[in-house]
Amino acid sequence: MAATRQLSHVYPLGSRLNERGRLEVGGCDAIELAREFGTPAYVVAEDDLRARARAFVEAAGAAHDGPTEVLFASKAFPCTAVARLLAEEGLGCDVASAGELHLALNAGFAPERIVLHGNAKSEFELRMALERGVALIVLDNFDEIERLRLLLAAGARGAAGEQQGLVRVAPDVRGETHEKISTGQADSKFGFSVAQAGDAFARVQGVEGLSLQGVHAHIGSQLLGLDPFRAEIAELAKLGDFPVWDLGGGLGARYTAEQPPVPAIEDYVAAIVQAAHAHEGGARRRLLIEPGRALSANAGVTLYAVESVKQNVSRWVAVDGGMSDNLRPMLYGAAYEAHVADRFDGATPCRLAGKHCESGDVIVRDALLDDPRPGDVIVTPATGAYGFAMANNYNGVPRPPVIFCRDGDARVVVRRESLQDLTARDVS
């Protein structure tokens, strides 16, 4: 009988190859999951999510004597079950639309633990935030400040009365990441420039019913070094003495075994808190951080079934999903690895392709698989962030289910879309 084997940190905590050589996630056999729930399917290790949430909360509490809040950047995995689990673990929530706000409230986040972001908030979204009593509204531009002023003047506010706000600033700090997920540079769609920040503060302070609490910045996503975060904080410190600093998120995740390890959660939190403390008043400020990818990416895997294998210049292995369930490789060249779920350590070079009518629908360009055949179950790890969030119905493909696994038990928390769902919104 083969010995069990633990897997790399790309996979959810506790994942292993069992005695039969099959992948287990959350104690559940991947082959059996594929048979029971079908493919494609998002599989999430519930204990992994909880462990990462606790690590963030404990690290924040240990590093900073002042008030700290860990907010789930819900855009990473806007799923009710995920949000409910993180609310249970004591996190707040970062939302960027009326839809994300609805999901957060429905999942059990208290309004006073929710922060509203976004660079193009509508009147409807601002009104909803005011009426529901969210903790903070992050102001991104002068048009938004005026829109909020008019709503407050017209009496649109929650039971708390005065609405608290932050001003988002682009600090002209760029981390090493893809340009499409870099947000802190001077020429960004997000926030005020440093030169405009003073005018923005004055404009917010002139709005009756709106209390300026501080500043917000977010410099990008999938950041693998800590120095850019320190530089961000140094720029925020130049803007004035405010009681609240929202430092955003951006800590990266490990997507392949070859990728260097990312900073540990504890090291990331300690670095940004120490950077905040290095500036006058930093030790007493209320600090907010907004992890998303770092919470959920490695908690999830995606299961596919092989539909066809063919050889031309390359060996093409086509599966029953692709850009409808994981758009990141096509959107900005994100790298993943893949394995046959019951035959790891493959050596056959393959292109793992999706089923969609686009030449760019390739999930992994350089996969090493063990003699893949139709019917095999393929797993791609580290899909717990932005897979479900960006899922779509290209070519009329229904979106996959989300399966939570824990201690060998599996449960559906989001059902698979049906063909009938594709026409459910038709009105003629």
N, C-alpha and C positions, 0 to 999 in steps of 0.2 A: 504493500500500500504506500502511495506517495505521501511524503510529509507535506504539511501545510506550509504556506509561504506568505510572509507579509509583503506588501507592495510599497512602492515609492510614495512619497508625500504628494504626488500628483493626485492620488486616489483619496477617497474619504478616509478619515481616521478609522482604523480597525479593519479596513478591507484586506482581503487575503485570497490566495488560491487554496481551495480546500483539497481534501484527499483525492478528489477526482480530477484535480487540475482546473477546476472551474472558479471563476471569479465569484466572490461573495462580497456584497455591500450591505452593511447593516445586518449581517448574519443571514442574508438572503441570497440564494443561488441565482446568478444572472440568467442562466439558461431557463430555469424554472420561471423566473419573472417574465422573460420574453414569451414563454408558452402561455402563461396565465393572463398577462395583460396586453400582449401584442407589442409590435414595434412600429415605428420608433417610440421610445418612452424615455422620459426624464426620470431618473432614479435618484433619490436624495437620502443620504444617511442622516437621520434625525439627530443622533447623538453628536455627529460632527458639527452641525449647526449650533447646537447648544454649547458645546465645548468652546467654540470660537467666540460666541457671544459672551460667555463667562470670562474668557481670557481678556477681552476688551474691557469689560466692566471692572474686573479686578485690577487690571493694570492701570486704568484711569484713576481708580480710587487710591491705589498705592502711590502713584506718582505725584498727585496734585492735592494739596490740602484744601484748596478752594472748591467751589462747586464745579463738577464735571458732568457732562452728559454724553453718552454714546448714542448716536442716532443711526438707525439703519437706512442707508441710501436705497430706498425701495425700488428705484429704477433697475437695480441689478436683478431682482427676482420678485416682481410684483404679483405675488401669489398669496391668497388669504392665509393658507396654512403656514407658510413661511413667516409671514408677518405676525400671525398669532403666536407662534413659537417664540419669536424674538421679543414680542411684547411681554410674554411670560417671564423671560429672562431679564427684564428690567430695562430694555432699550427703549429709546424714543424713536421717532421716525422722521425722515427727510422725504418730502414729496415735491413733485414738480408739475402737478396738473390737478384738475378737479377729479380726474379718474383715480390718480394715486391717493388723493386725499380721501375719496370715498372708500377705497380699498383699506386704507390705514384705519379709518374709523370703524369700518365693518369688522376688521380683525381684532379690535379691542384696544388700540392705542388711544389713550386719553388725549383730548385736543390740546391740553397744556403740555404734552410731550411731542407735539408735531411742529415742524418748521416747514414753511412753504417757500420753495425756490422757483426758478424759471426765468427766462429772459424775455418772455412775451406773454405775460399773464393777462388773461382777458378780464373784462369787468365781471363776468360770471364767476371766474375763479377767485378773484379778490373778494367778491361779495360772499361767496361760500366760505372762504377762510375767516372772514370777519364774523359771520353769523355763527359758525361752528366754534369760534373762540380758539383758533390755533395760537400756539405760544408766540411765534415769531413769523413775520413776513419779511423776506429778504428782498430789498428794493434793488432793481437791476438797472433802471434808466429813468430819465426825467419824465417821460410820458406816463410811466407806471406810478410815479409819485403823484402826479396830477390826477390820475384815475382814482387812486386811493383817497386823495383829498376830497374829491367830489362825492365818493361813496360815504366817507365819514361825515361830510357836511350834510348829507341827505339822511343821516341816522342809521346807516348800515354798520352796526357793530354788535358784538356779542354781549353776553351778560357781564363780562369782565370790565366793560367800559373802554378804557384806553387800550389801544392796540400797540403792542411792542414791535419794533422793526429793527432790521440791520441793513446796512448799505454794503452791497457787494462791490468789491474792488478787484480789478485785474492788476496784480502787483508787478507785472513784467518779469515774472520768474517762470522759466520753462524747465520742466523735468525731461529726462530722456525717455520719450515714449513716442508713439506714432502721432503724426501731426493731427490726425482726425480725432484724437482723444486728449489733445493738449489744450488747456483752457486758461492758463495763467499768463500767457504772453500779452504784450501791450495791445496788439491788434486782434482782439478776441470778440466774439459775439456776446460774451458774458461780462456783465458788470461795468462799472465806471473806470475810466483810466485814473491813474494816480493824480494827474493834474486836475481832474474833474471832481475828485473826492470831496474837497472842501465845499464846493458849491452844492454837492448832493447832500452833505450833512446839514448845511444851512437850510436847504429846501425841506428836508424831512422835519427839522426842528420847527419849521414854520407851519406845519400841518396840525391843526387842532385835532386832538384825539389820537395822535400818533406820537409814540415815545421812542426816540432814537436810543437804542441800547448799545450799539457797537458796530463792528465790521465783520464781513464774511469774505473769505477767499477760498478758491479751489483751483489748483494749478494743473490738474490733469489726472489721468487714470493710468493704471498699470505702471506705477512708478516703483522702481526696484532699488533706489538709493534714498538715503535720508537727508542729504545736504539740501536738495531743493525745498524740502519742508522747512528747514531752518532758515533758508533765504526768504521764504514766504513770510515767516513770522517776523523777521527783521524788517521787512517792508511794512507790514501792518503796524509795527511799533512806532513808525514814523508818522502815522496818521492822527495820533492824538490819544488821550487817556480815556478809554471807554471801558465800561464794566464787563462787556461781553466780547469775546473773540470766538467766532465760528471758523475753525481752521479747515473745514472741508474734509474730504477723504483722499483717496488716490492710491493707497497702498496696494501693490500688485499681488498677483497670485502666480503660482508655479503651474505651468501648462504642460510641460514635457519633462521627462527625467533628466534630459541634457541641459535644461535651463538652470542657471545657478540658483541656489536657494534665495528666497526673498527674506527681507528682515523679519524677525519674529515679531509677533504682535506686541509683546512686552517691550522689545527694543524700539519699535516704532513709537509707541505711546510715550516711553521715557524720553526719547529724543525730542519730540515736539513739546512736551511739558517742560523739559529743561530749557529749550529754546525760548519758551514763553517766560519762564522764570528769570531768564537773563536780562529781561527788560523791566524797567521800573513799573511796579504794580502788577507784574505778571503772576506772582504767587497768589494774589487775591482775586484775580479775574475769574469769571465764569467761563470755562472753556468747553466748547462743543467740538466733537469730531464725528465724521460721517462715513464710516466704512460701509462698503457695499460688496464689491468683488472679493475683498479680503475675508468677508464673512461667509459668502455662499459659493464661490467658484468651485473650490475643491470638495465641497460637500456633495456635489452632484456628478453623475455620469449619464451618458446617453447610450441606449441600446438600439442597435439597428439589426436588420436581417439582410444578408447578401441576396440580391436578386440575380446578378449575372457577373461572370468573370470573362474577360476577353483580352487578347494580346494583340497589339499592333507595335508601335515603337515602345510603348509602356504596357504594363499589365494593369488593366482597368478593372477595379472591383466596385460595382455599383450597388448601392444599398437603397432601402426604401424610404430614406429621408434626405436631408441635405440642407439647402439654403432656406427651406421653410422652417426648420427647427434650430439651425445654428448658422446665422448670417455672418458671424464675425470673420471667418476666413475669407469670405467674398467681399466684405465691406472694407477691411483694412489688413488683410493678409495675416490674420491671427494664426499662430501655429498650435497644432494639437498633435497628440499621438493616438494610435489606435492599436487594438489587439483583437484577435479572435478570442471570445470570452472563455473558451475552454481549451485554448491552445496558445498560451503566451510564448514569448521568446521566439517569434517568427523571424525568418531570414529572407523571405521573398519580397523584393522591392515592388511596391504597388502604389497606384494612385487610387485613393479612396474617394469615389465620386458619388454625388447625389443623383437623384432621379429627375431633376428639373431641367427644363429646356434652355439651359445656359451653359456655354462652355466653361464659364468660371465657377460652376457649381461643383467644386472640388473641396472636400472636407479636410483631407490630409494629402499633400502632394508627394510626400516621401514616407509612406508607411511601410513598416516591415511586418508582414503577416505570415502566418504559418499555413501555406498551401490553401488559401481561401477558396471556398466552394459555395454554390448556391445553397441557402438554408442556414449557413453559419450565422451565429450571433456575433456582431462586432460591437466593441465598447470603445467609446471615446471619453476619457476622464476630463475633469475640470470644466464641466459644462453647466455648473450651478449658477453662473452669472451671465446674463444677457442672452442666453439661449431661449428660454421661455419668454423673456421680456421682448425679444425681437421676432418671435415666431409669427409666421404669416401664412397665407393661403395661396401662395403662388402655385399655378397649375391646378388650382382647386384641391389642394392636398389638405385634409383636416389636420388640425394641430394635435400634437401628442398629449398623452396624459402625464400627470405628475404623480409619482409613486413614492410615498414615504416608507422607509425601512428602518426597523429597530428591533434588535434582539431576535432576529429571524422571522419577524412578522412584517407583512407588507400590506399597505392600504392605499387606496386611490384617494388623493386629496383634490385633484382636478381631473375630471373624466376626459377621455378622448373625444374630440369633436366628431360629430357624425356628418354624413352627407346632407342630412336635413338641416343641420346647423348652418350650412353654407347658404341656404335660401331662407333662413328664418327671418331675416330683416327685409326681405322683398315686400314691396307694397303693391305690386301690380303683376 
